[in-house]
């Protein structure tokens, strides 16, 4: 048998093994999100969510490529069990509806509708990445329901400068990858480091991750599987209008944390928010890229918990500490 035939057979065998690994991994991913959440009906369609912990109520808003499962990761990384965290899937993510012509304003109103169904009057809000726009608008449009607002590596305003153009191209590339389960699985399995770079973390950040930090990063990346049920939400994130200067009307106490080397959600977003939201506090980190939650988890955890508790007066504590998948939403 000549060398070419051996190479061909090896490639076929490798492809078959990869196909088997893909089917196993993607099957586990779909099983992980199946039955792990609840759905509340609203005028904005179905709103998927998961709820856990007990204490002051916190609405946790996930980023692009996320869902209720990423919201739970954020809650566990930054809040722990001492808070009643509510993690919805935003429009077009997993089992949440995507209303025709949906905007980030609509998403903000949908948060209020979900809280109404749950009987929760007021919450602190913690948002990650592209969860920022709807979180900002929720604080703007429903000021009486937000005790504090925390923005972690969030998008805020559009820009036409060259750096933003490059960041937008990264976002477009990610949106393409997020359309197909097999493509994202391949990228996250075989091309993990390039994918992390595309997601806003440079080689120096990736190389400097400790074992504990890498666990958090791996969870964030792996929990984006499966991506197909999230693709519509990612597409909405890429086309919906950012709040921009409207955020000047926000009166909730606001904490903004961002890394100076974030190449996906550029640091100009953090500066813009700090300049326009009255009394906002900006905490900058030299490194961490768009993986700041993992790189600075311990410091962020302490900071976010203290900030939420500082402004938690009047927040409704959890009355039912039963597992979140057993807790049913109240009837309208």
Secondary structure, DSSP 4 states (H G I P E B T S, - for coil): --HHHHHHHHHHHHHHHHHHHHHHHHHHHHHHHTTSSEEEEETTEEEEEEEE--SEEEEEE--TT--HHHHHHHHHHHTGGGEEEEEEPPTTSTTS---TT--HHHHHHHHHHHHHHHT---EEEEEEGGGHHHHHHHHHHTGGGEEEEEEES-------SHHHHHHHHHHHHHHHHTT-HHHHHHHHHHSHHHHHHHTT--HHHHHT--HHHHHHHHHHHHTT-S-GGGHHHHHHHHHSPP-GGGGGG--SEEEEEEETT-SSS-THHHHHHHHHSTT-EEEEESS-GGGHHHHTHHHHHHHHHHHHHHT-TTPPPPS--S-GGGPPPPP-
